[in-house]
C-alpha cells in the first residue's frame, strides 16, 4: 500500500535495537504484569509486554513509540512464545506500531459511522496541516494513519492521538487540536462539543433524578 508506513532495514534496526533491555523502572512493571497470570499462562502477558516495550522505545526516541523486530523478539522470549506468534499480535492490533512514528500518532477512524459523520473533513484538516497518510511530518511531530473502527461510533467522527480520543470532530476542531499539540499544549480529550462522554447532546432527557 502506498500509504503504509516504511519499516526500516532490518540490519539498521538490529544495530539500533538488538541490545534492547527493560529499563530499571520497567523491570518492576514486568514483574507486576507477570503476577497477573497463573503459572503456565505466561503467553497471556504478551500484549501488555509489547505495549510496555513500545512505550519504552517511545521514551527513548521522544516519539509515540514502535516495535522493532529485536524488541518483539525480546518480548516473545520473555513469555516463552515463538517470535511469529508475537508478530501476529503486533500486526493484528493497530495499537502497536510496526514502523517508526512521530511524537503524535494521529489515527483517524474511516469506518462507515465516522465517514457518514464527517471523517473526510477530519482527514482534510490533517492534510491542510501537512500530514500525509503513512508518513511522518518533516519536524517529526505527526504521523497520520487511517484505521478501522476505534469503538466511539456514537461520538463520530473521532481520532485517536497516542492514548487520547478526540470525538465529535469538525474540520475546525481537528485543526485546533493539531495546532495545540504543535505548540506543546495538551488539548482536552473526549467530545469536542457540549456533551458528557457519550451522553445525549444537551444532557440527559430521561432518568434525570439518577444523574449527578
C-alpha positions in Angstrom: 0.0 0.0 0.0 1.3 3.4 -0.9 0.2 4.9 2.4 1.8 2.2 4.5 4.5 3.3 6.9 8.0 2.4 5.9 9.7 -0.3 8.0 13.4 0.3 8.3 16.0 -2.0 7.0 16.5 -5.0 9.4 20.3 -4.6 9.6 19.8 -1.0 10.7 17.1 -2.0 13.1 19.2 -4.7 14.7 22.1 -2.3 15.0 20.0 0.2 17.0 17.7 -2.1 19.0 19.5 -5.5 19.1 20.6 -4.9 22.7 17.2 -3.8 24.0 16.5 -4.5 27.6 13.9 -3.3 30.1 14.7 0.0 31.9 15.1 -0.2 35.6 11.6 1.1 36.1 10.1 -1.3 33.6 11.7 -4.3 35.2 9.4 -3.7 38.1 6.4 -3.2 35.7 7.2 -6.5 34.1 7.1 -8.3 37.5 3.7 -6.7 38.1 2.4 -7.8 34.7 3.5 -11.4 35.1 1.9 -11.5 38.6 -1.5 -11.1 36.9 -1.3 -14.5 35.2 -1.1 -18.0 36.7 1.9 -20.3 36.1 1.7 -21.8 32.7 -0.3 -18.9 31.3 2.7 -16.6 30.7 1.7 -16.2 27.0 -1.2 -14.1 28.1 1.3 -11.4 29.1 2.5 -10.7 25.6 0.1 -7.9 24.9 0.9 -5.7 28.0 4.6 -6.5 27.5 4.5 -5.3 23.9 2.7 -2.2 25.0 5.3 -1.6 27.7 8.1 -2.1 25.2 6.6 0.3 22.7 6.3 2.9 25.4 9.9 2.4 26.4 11.1 2.8 22.7 8.9 5.9 22.6 10.5 7.4 25.7 14.0 6.7 24.3 13.1 8.3 20.9 10.7 11.1 22.1 8.0 9.6 19.9 4.8 7.7 20.4 6.9 4.5 20.1 7.1 1.5 17.8 8.2 -2.2 17.9 11.4 -3.0 16.1 11.9 -6.7 15.3 14.5 -7.3 18.0 12.1 -5.8 20.6 9.3 -8.1 19.5 11.8 -11.0 19.8 12.7 -9.8 23.2 9.1 -9.8 24.4 8.4 -13.1 22.8 11.3 -14.7 24.6 10.2 -13.2 27.9 6.9 -15.2 27.7 8.4 -18.3 26.0 6.5 -17.7 22.8 7.7 -18.2 19.2 8.5 -14.9 17.5 6.0 -15.4 14.7 3.1 -15.6 17.3 4.2 -12.3 18.8 4.4 -10.8 15.4 0.9 -11.9 14.6 -0.3 -10.0 17.7 1.7 -6.9 16.6 0.4 -7.0 13.1 -3.2 -7.5 14.1 -3.8 -4.6 16.5 -3.4 -1.0 15.4 -2.3 -0.1 19.0 1.1 -1.5 18.0 3.3 0.3 15.5 5.4 -1.7 13.2 7.3 1.3 11.9 8.6 4.5 13.5 6.1 7.2 14.1 6.2 10.8 15.2 5.7 12.3 18.6 1.9 12.2 18.0 0.4 9.3 16.1 -2.8 10.6 14.6 -5.1 7.6 13.9 -8.3 8.7 12.0 -11.2 6.4 12.0 -12.5 6.0 8.5 -15.1 3.3 9.1 -18.8 3.9 8.0 -20.2 5.7 11.0 -17.3 8.1 11.1 -17.3 8.5 7.4 -21.0 9.4 7.4 -20.5 11.9 10.2 -17.5 13.7 8.5 -14.3 11.8 8.8 -13.3 13.2 5.4 -13.3 16.6 7.0 -11.1 15.3 9.7 -8.7 13.9 7.1 -8.8 17.1 5.1 -7.9 19.1 8.2 -4.9 16.8 8.7 -3.9 17.2 5.0 -4.1 21.0 5.3 -1.6 20.9 8.2 0.8 19.0 6.1 0.1 15.4 7.3 0.1 12.6 4.8 -1.2 9.0 5.4 1.6 6.6 6.2 4.2 9.4 6.6 5.7 11.5 9.4 5.9 15.2 9.1 9.4 16.6 8.5 9.5 18.1 12.0 8.9 14.6 13.5 5.8 15.7 15.2 2.9 13.9 13.5 2.3 10.5 11.8 -1.1 10.1 10.1 -2.8 6.7 9.8 -6.3 5.8 8.7 -7.7 3.0 10.8 -10.8 0.9 11.2 -13.4 1.3 13.9 -12.0 2.6 17.3 -15.2 2.0 19.1 -16.5 5.5 19.6 -19.2 5.4 16.9 -21.8 7.4 18.8 -19.3 10.3 19.0 -18.3 10.1 15.4 -16.2 11.3 13.7 -13.3 10.7 16.0 -9.5 10.4 16.1 -7.1 8.7 18.5 -3.9 10.5 19.1 -1.5 8.5 21.2 -3.6 7.5 24.3 -6.4 10.0 23.9 -9.6 10.0 21.9 -10.9 13.2 20.4 -14.6 13.0 19.3 -17.4 14.9 17.7 -14.9 16.5 15.4 -15.2 19.0 12.7 -12.6 20.5 10.3 -12.2 23.4 12.7 -11.8 21.4 15.9 -9.4 19.0 14.3 -7.3 21.9 13.1 -7.3 23.4 16.6 -6.2 20.1 18.2 -3.3 19.7 15.8 -2.2 23.3 16.3 -2.4 23.0 20.1 -0.3 19.8 20.0 2.3 21.5 17.7 2.5 24.3 20.4 3.3 21.7 23.1 -0.2 22.0 24.7 -2.5 19.2 25.7 -5.9 19.6 24.2 -8.9 18.4 26.2 -9.7 14.8 25.1 -13.2 13.4 24.6 -16.1 15.1 22.9 -15.3 18.5 21.3 -19.0 19.5 21.7 -21.3 20.2 24.7 -21.9 16.6 25.8 -20.6 14.4 28.7 -18.8 11.4 27.2 -21.4 9.6 25.1 -24.5 11.3 26.7 -27.1 13.0 24.5 -26.3 16.4 23.2 -27.5 19.0 25.8 -27.6 16.5 28.6 -29.9 13.6 29.6 -33.5 13.7 28.7 -34.7 10.8 30.9 -33.9 9.4 34.3 -32.6 12.8 35.3 -33.1 12.1 39.0 -30.3 9.4 38.7 -27.8 11.8 37.3 -25.4 14.0 39.3 
